[in-house]
Amino acid sequence: MFGRIALSLVIGFSSLTWLAGQALPDRPEKLTYPPLVFQVPKAKDYSAKLKNNIPVYISDDDAIAPIVNLAIHWRGGKYMEPEGKEGLANIFGAQISQGGSLKMDIAKQEDRLEDLAANISSRCGDASGSISMRCMEKDFKEVFEMMIDSLAQPAFAQDRLDIAKRSAREEMEQLNDSVVSIAQYLIPQLMMGENHFMAKRPTTASIDSITREDLQAFHERVMHPSNFVVSISGNFNKKMVMDRLNATIGAMRPRKGSEPSPKPPAPDFARKPGIYIADKTNAPQSMIMWALPGMRRSDDDWYAATLMNFILGGGSFTSKLMKKIRSDEGLTYGIYSFLTEGAYWTGDVMGYSQTSNNTVAYLLRLAVAEMEALKNTPIPDAELQTVKDGMIESFPSRWGKMAAVNTFASEAIAGWPEDWWVNYREKIQAVTPADVQRMARRLLDMEKIILVVVGEADKIEAGDHDRPGLLKDVLPLPMQRLPLRDPNTGKPM
């Protein structure tokens, strides 16, 4: 409490000191401020290499508390799971830090980390994973040793693996409890096909089949130097940290069975646009999700698409969907759209909302109308400039030193150009109303939409008596009911 008060006083005093340098205007909107000068960090200014060429992005700042944040990222994830072992990557990612190491029992490690007020955590997702630590600089060597031992020599303790598998089965049992989780497993199947790794889900059989040997085999496959990138930030002795890195992960050599992780496979699936309804009995609200073919971030039109999406549904309360459907009509707490970046294949324009079952059709008619308006009417110059100014002025906030090195590391793992963000603001500023309209026409093609609605199907299809209109009349597309999936087998129920 005292710290927050002291910080507020410091900020307030600084503001008064700055204001003393100018005549105080009679209205707050007449205040003038010096322009913000900000240069986007360049990766080369933060980059280093370990002895075995593993890239490191490092930022040391002696103006902050003596804390070290370090993460080791790797390429490889869910797409590398063997057939019938769905769920392996997620469990592997957690057990790297939760299953102990060959040098220290996990219970003893957790007790010691608690004594030091330090943390070690790990994860593995669709295409990559990481293990990270946070501690005081004085404890760095001890905590780092625990982290490296967990990564290089994981024990995968059987009792912890049993707990993880039990938790996975319990989570699986709840899959059909929520309209949100149902929509989240249905839409990837419609977008990418049921056999693509992004659409596959764990089953009881796949979780039960996972053994310590499976975790060890996955670990051995990933442990190749070319798969790793390191990020470090905080207040620390840079030489000391680099020496420790070089003596450990920097001395890594390819292990037997390890290999550079391949790229995740692109979907090989012909989408069938349509309106898909899944019946969820006694659901008070429906979940709506949609997907349209998008683009990759490497596309020259990405900046115009980013602005188009921000105006449509990515700008939260400033977006057209939110203003019309929440603020004006009161149909939902929120409606959003977003672009997926397409690191490994073409991305998508996606969106979601929740509303009462009988107002789904009306909400969708309004949403489609907003999309059509963006296609048919150029956004006014002044309105577009306001959006661009907001994006550009908020841009520096994403580039704190910890955020910067983590961004560089994640960009390297995904294979993006390391300085892609350097001219981002200039590219955004150059977008015109005609560009936004062109992107709306390119990306908001309703003939290509996959629309998933989960809720009470009869009410959803019938629409609202006060605002007549059937769901099937929202768009001239095929409409189909989808069965829910058995949480234990993944088969249609």
Helices and strands as residue ranges (DSSP letters): H 2-19, G 28-30, G 43-45, E 47-49, E 55-60, E 67-75, G 78-80, H 88-98, H 106-116, E 119-124, E 128-136, G 137-139, H 140-152, H 158-173, H 179-192, H 204-209, H 212-222, G 225-227, E 228-234, H 238-247, G 249-251, E 274-279, E 285-293, H 302-309, I 310-314, G 316-318, H 320-321, I 322-328, E 335-339, E 348-356, G 357-359, H 360-376, H 381-394, G 395-398, H 401-414, H 424-429, H 433-443, G 446-448, E 450-455, H 457-462, G 471-473, E 479-482
